[in-house]
Amino acid sequence: MSRELWLLRHGKAERFDSSEDYDRALKKRGKRDATRMGQWLNEHDLRPDMVISSPANRAISTAKIVCDVIGIDHQDILQEKRLYDEGLFRVKSALADCPASFSQVLLVGHNPELELLLTYLVSDTDLLDVEKLLPTAALARLVLPDDWSQLTQGCATLLSITYPKTLFEEQD
């Protein structure tokens, strides 16, 4: 048996000015894109068993918007500080703590950690040839082995990467 990990980068956020990076809010586009990604999950009958988010404002706001659309209570979002600016090893340690009973896990976080995780888990030959793998509000779906305590390089299969920009183009 295998499990799925869904990597969702937070929506477009305000520029890093005088406010702290941690507190940056979503822009209007970020909220719209997060809503659309939630709608896409609904359209494809995809509902995670567990949602884990960075506690940074732009990430948790993205997670809450997506959860509103797919019908998951905000109280069920696990806020995980290891997803904010702590590197690949710490993100992997957060995944190792996910109960094996959850077969589909949505992880909402930031670059560069999410792109580093994606390129670590998936063989380079399976990755798209694009400048930025996970722009804001992009969603990558991966199939992983059951045991997340020992995630090795190249152990995952990439199912898809969905970009909010292409979803809007489809509607036009």
N, C-alpha and C positions, 0 to 999 in steps of 0.2 A: 504494500500500500504506500501511497505517497501523499504528501501534504502540499498545499499551495500557499505561497507567500505573495502578497500583493504590495508592491512598493508605490506609495503615492507621495509625490513631492508636494509640499504646500503650494497654495495658490499665490499668484503675484502679490507682492507686498510693497508697502511704502518704501521709499528709498531710505537708506541708512544715513540719517542726518544727525540731528542733535539727540534723538531718542536712542536708547540702547537697542542693539540688534535684537535682543531677546524679546523686546516689547513691540516690535514692528507689527502694525495691523495690516490686514488684507486690503488691497485696493478693490474698487468696484469690479474690475476684471477678474481678480482673484476669487471673489465671492461667486461671480457668474460661472467661472470655470469649475469651481468646486461643486456647484449645484449641477452643472452639466455632467460631471464625472459621476455623481450620485445617480443621476437619471440614466446614464449609460449602464451602470451596474444593475439598476432595476430592469432595464430593457433586456439585459442578458441573464436575468434571474441569478445574479451573483450577490450573495449576502455573506459577509464574513462571520465566522464564529467568534472572532475576537478582533477588537480594534485597539491598536497601541499607537499612541501619538507622543511626539515630542511635546513638552509643556510650553514651548515658546509660543507666543501669541498667534503668529501666523499659521503655525502647524495645528495647534489645538482648535483654532477657528475653522480651518479647513476640515478637520476631522468632524467637528460638530455639524457643519453644513452638510457634509456627505451623509452623516448618520441621520440627520433630520429627513433627508430625501429617501433613504433606504429603510427608515423605521427602526433605528436603534437609539435607545435612550442615552443621553449624554453621560449618565452615571456609569454606563457600561464601558466607557472609553478609559483604558488604562493609560495614565500619563507616565511616561518613562523618561527620566532625565538623561539616561545614557544615549538617547537619540539626538541630543543637542550638543554639537561641537565637541564630541568626545572620541571621534575616530572609529575606524572600522572594527577594531578589536572589541570595543565597548558595545557597538551595535550588535555584533555577533553574540556577545554575552547576554544581551537582552533577549535575543531570539532563543538562546539556549534555555532561558527560563520560561519559555512558553509551554504551557501544558500540552502534552502530546494528544490530548483529547480534542484539541482544536485543529480541524483539518484545513481551514481557510482563515488565514490571518492577514489583516490589513494593517500595514505599518505606515504611518504618516510622519514624514521627516523632512530632511534638508539635504542639499548638496553641500560639500562633496561626498558626504557619507553614503547617501543612497546610490550614487553612481559608482562609488568604490565598491560597495556591497554587490551591486549588480554585475560589475565586471569581474569581481572575484568569484561569484557563484556560477556565472555562465561562461562557457567557453567563448573565447573571442570570436571564433568563426560563426557563432550564433547571433552576435550582436549586429545591430544595424549600423550601416556606415553613415552616421550623421555627426554633425559637429557637437551637439549636446544631446546625450541620450535621454536625460530626464529634465526637460525644461519645466517651468512651474506648472503644477496640476497634472503632470503626466503620470500615467499609471502603468506599471510593469507587472505582469503576472508570471510567476515562476512556479515550476513544480520542483519540490525538494524531497530528499529522502525523509523518512519518518523521524529519525533522530536528529534534532537540531542542536544537540550539544557538541556534535562533531562535524560541523559543516566545513567541507574541504573545498579547495579551489576547483571549479569546474563541475561541481556536484549537481547543479541545477539545470533544468531545461527551460528556456524562455518560451512561454506560450504566446505572449503579445506585449506590445507597448502601445498604449492608446494616448493620443495627444488631444487636448481639448480643442485646439485650433482646427484639427481635421473634423471633429464632430460638428463644429459650427459650419464648416464649409459644406458638409453633407446636408445640412438643413436648408441652405440657401438655394 
